Amino acid sequence: MKIFTTMLILIFGMLLVPGATVEELISELRQGDKVARREAARSLAQLGPKAKPAVPALVKALDDDQEQVFFWAATALANLGPDAQEAAPELIKRLRRSNRRYRDQVRLRVVTALTRIGPAAVPQLIDALDDESESIRSGAARVLGNIGPDAREAAPRLSAQLADEEGYIGETAGAALGKIGPAAHPQILEALGSEEETVRAAAAVAIGWMDRPGEPAQHLAKRLEAEPSSRVMANGLEALNRAGLPGGQLLPLLLPALDHDSDRVRHEAINALLNLRPDSREAVPHLIQRLGDGDPAKRGQAIDLLGRIGPDAGGAVPRLIAHLGQAAREEQAACRQAMVEMGPAAVPGILASAESLPLAKLDDAWQTRCLGDIGPQAAPALVAALEAQQAGAPAYLALLGLKNIRAKSAVARRAVVPFLEHEQEAFRGAALAALVASSAKPASLMPRLQAAMRDDNALVRQAAMDALASLGPSARGATSALVESLGDDDAAIRLSAVRAIGKLGSDDAALAKRLAGMLDGAGTELRLAVVKSLGGFRKLPGGAVTGLVGVLGAEHAATQSAAFDALAKLGPEAKPALPALSQAVSHADADVRASALNALAKVEPDDRKLLSALRPALGDSSAKVRHTAIRELGELGSDARPAGPELFARLDTSEDRQVALEALRRVRVRDVDLYISALGNEEPLVRLFACQALRRAGEAARKALPEIRKLTRDSYDFVRREARRAMEALE
């Protein structure tokens, strides 16, 4: 509703141009106060051609010390177009570098106004090309380029500017010649043959601004075959790329340029090569050949380019895979990333690479990770592989790929179903996981999953439980089957059952007690699984709490952290764990310290004791621990005020600053001196926060006025505004 109202106001304001006459507006523009001058300039800008009598006054307003008056005056002249011709000389003078605050905007407005005046300003712009000010020379060249073919008479003088000592002016003149078009071709062709590097470099720029690659582009391409200057070479490659020179002509220039000594030439060659799609596939054989180069930099460049070319480089996949076997770790990662960037085009090659691998090695193989990174777009190729063959490692890899990308697809499900009855248990387990991952309503698969839990093979039963775990609370219907699996003869099955039960979000006290009973004599892996599983229960009985407290003495950091996370969910009910929690906040492992602090904050009923435990943690070497302590102090609110100095000290560390600010907003420390100290913080949001707090502090904050006054000159506008508001409130 607010947006709608705002739009109505804007439209209504545009329709209701003030009814003052042009003469009255001219008078206001010359003699009114700053508001009147601004509104007069704005109204004249909206009048368009009717404002022609105001041109002299608008020209004078270009020097107004109010930015908005200048901007509206320049806009008014631009809206007059050719009718503002008499303003051209004064506008050209203002192409000189401005001392105004928004100097780039000033130049843009002046250039726009001169461009709108158009051909009528060309004679004065041509004269300006010889001005002593480099800013005026470059601005004039830019405007002539904007005017385009109608500025054809400027071509000879622009050509002379190609040799300007200031290289950027020559290149601006070159761009202008390119925009003028065929009328400037003679000058461009002559400049391309110049013995001066600066002239050739500027002439090369012209080619990039042409509508189409014509004779000058062909001439430049021929010239670059033996061009000694890296500057000309780089400008030329960039220009030919922009001009759209056909790939067949450009590619022979780009391939050698990939090995050029100049970084910029190589950069422009790479950009142009990538811009050739689909012609860039012609470079693929050359890049494949470079994979065998002895120079690591060349190999790395080739791998990177093959990836960036994308699907058009799919033919390079077998060679990239072969290179994986002999490359160093960094290059191996680059090869895998290149195949990921190729997307579906890389999938057939990746699947084929698994042909001779044992199935057991594929679960965590690079091929499986690659397919997962390619994501859902790999699904059609994986489905096609399953439909084409019913056995072998590639099919197994395709199932793993569908499991990892989790693409919800009926087509994928149909391709997976036949493998649920496969003679090999590994296929049945992978198919089960892929089926769940590709189903939009996995809960509908519960009967199939429960049946799989009774499979003769342990791998299949384990896959079924892992699939149930992925369903979370929606798998509660399988609780009985999971509980039954807790007595399975296979230890891996029992472990999977424990993990799956923890995902159900259960509140079954008897089940929680049974799990807690498994902690006695459990090995490290099972104990960790049980603790994590208990942490997934919505409510725990006292016996389970006792079991969790009992494992806190285990010298295993992950188990301790998981136990603390579970106890934190219980809140005050976990009070028996307080001694262990208090001791663990000094543990050698940072994750344990952080988990213990988090649990202590939820379990400790005495805020004073909690405050005493949290304050020392603000100086911890681990950011995770410090942030836990800071957040918990924020939860204490005003009760955490004694920790104010330590919280303010965290504002000096960039890593802690944001979380400390959030906590301080909740704690509302009342120490004015602390806020004054924050006024000098390097982070503008901290300075803003301090100003806001001091503004609200009233009389007690008057001593902060000298420091607040300094912030009225802050480099950030929002800080300056808040500083002024604070001063107004305190003075």
C-alpha positions, 0 to 999 in steps of 0.5 A: 500500500505504501509503494502504491501511495508513493507512486501516486504522489510521484505521478501526481507531482509530475503532472502538476508542474508549477503554474509559474511562467517561464519568466517567473521561473527564470527570476526564481532561478536567479534570485531565489533562495536555495529551495526556490532555485532548486524547484525552479530548475526542476520545473524548467527541466520538466518544461522541455522545449518551452524552457528555451528562453531560460538557457542563459539562466540555466547556464549560469545555474551550472555554477550554483553552489547547491548540487541539486540546482546544478543537476536540474539545470544540466538536466533542463539543458539536456532536455532542450536538446538542439535548442540549447545550442548557445549553451554548448561553449559553457558546457564544454568549459565544464568538462574540466575536472570539477571540484564538486563533491559528485564530480563523476555525476557532474561530468556525466550530466555535462556530457549528456547535455552536450550529446543531446544538443548533438550535431549543432555542438560539433564545431565547438567540440572539434575546437575543444579537442585542442584545449590545454585541459586534458579533461576537456579534450577527453570529454569532447572526444567522448561527446563526439563519439556519442553523437556518432555518424553525425560527427563525421566532420570531426574524424580528421581532428580526432585522428590527430588526437590518437597521438595525445601524450595522455594515452587514455585521451587517444583511446577515447578518440579512437572509440569516437572514430569507431562510433562515427563509422565508415566515414572514419575508416580512412583515418582508422586504417591509416592509424593502424599502420602508424609507426607509433605504438600509442597511435596503433593502440588507440586505433585498435580501440576504434575497431571494438566500437564498430557496428560490424567487423569490416575492412578495419577489423580485417586489417587489424587482425592481419596486423596482430599476426606480427604486432610487437607491442603488448599494448596494441596486441591487448587492445586489438584482441579486446576490440576484435572480440567486441566487434564479433570477428568470426571465430575461424579468423580470431582463433589463430590469433588467440591460441598463441596469445595464451602464452604471451609474456603480457598478463593483459594480452593473456587475459584478453585472449582468454576473454575472447576465447570464452566469448566465441561459444560455440566456436570456442569448441575449436580450441578444445583439441589445442587445450587438450594437447596443453595438458601434456605440457611440462609447464604447470601454469600452462596445464592449469590454464588449459584445465581452467579454460576447458571448464569455463568453455563448459558443455562445448568442451565435453570431448575433453572429459576422457583426457581430463580423467586420464590426467587425474591419475598423474596430476598433483592434488591441486591439478586433480581438484582443478580437473574435477571442477572443470568437469563439474562446470561442463555439466551433463556433457561430462556425465557419460565420461565420468560414468565410463571411468568407473567401469573397472572399479570395485563397487565398494570404492565408489561410495566415496569416490571422486566420480560420486562427488563430481556427479553430486556437484553437477547437481540435478542437471545430471539427472537425465544422463544418469537416468539414460545410463540406468535405462541402457544397462542393467549391471556394472559399476557405471550403473551403480555409480548412476544410482549413487549420483541420483541419491546425491543430487536428490532430483525429484523426478518420476522418470528417475524413480521409474529407472531406479525401480528395476534395481530394487530387485537386483541380485547384488545387494549393493545395487539393491541398497543404492537403488533404495536410497536413490528412490527415496532421494528422487521421490517428492513424497518419500513417506509414501515409500514406507512399506517398501522401506520396511520390507527392505529392513527384512532383507537377507542382506545386512547392506540392504537393511542398513541402506533402508535404515539410512533412508528412514533416517533421511525422512526424519519425523515422517518415518515414525511409522517405522519405529517398531521396526527400528527398535527391533533392529537394535537387537540385530546381530550385525553391529553396523545395523544396530548403529544405523538403527540408533542413528535413524531413531535419533532423527524421528523426534520421538518422545518415547520415554521407554525407547530413550531409556533403552538407548541410554542403557546401550551406553554401558560398555559401548565403543566410541562410535556407538556411544557417540551415535547413542548420545546424538540420538538422545539429543534428537528426542523431544523429551528425555526421562531422568534415566536418560539424563543420568546416562548422558551425565555419565558419558561426560567423563569420556575422553572423546571430544565429539561425544562430550559435545554431543552430550552437552548439546542434548543436555542443553535441550533439557534445560533445568531438568539437566541440573545433575550435569551442572558440575560437569558443565562447569568443569568443561568450560575449561576443556582443551577442545574449543568445540567442547568448551562452546557446547558446554557454555551453550548447555550451561546457559540453558541448565544453570538457573542462577543468572549470577553464576552463569554470568561468572562463567560467561565473562571469562569466555569472552577472552577465549582464543576460539571465536566459536567459544567467544560468540557463544558467550556473547550470544548468551550474555545477550540472552541475559539482557540487563542482568549482563550489564556487569560484563559491559566492559568486556562486551565493548572490548569485543567491538575492537575485533572484527571477527566478534563485532557483529555478534557483540553489537547484537548482544549490546543492543539487548543488554543496554549497558548504561556506562556513558564512557564505554559508548564514548570509547566506541565513537572512535571505532573503525566500523561505521555501524559501531559509531552509529550504535554509539551515537544512538545510545548516547542520544537516548542517554540524556543529560548524562551523555553531554560530556560526549558532545566533543567526540560526537561533533567530530562524527558530523564530518564522518565519511559515512552519511548515515553516521553523520546524520545520527551524530547530528541527531545526537547533538540536537538531543544533547545540546 
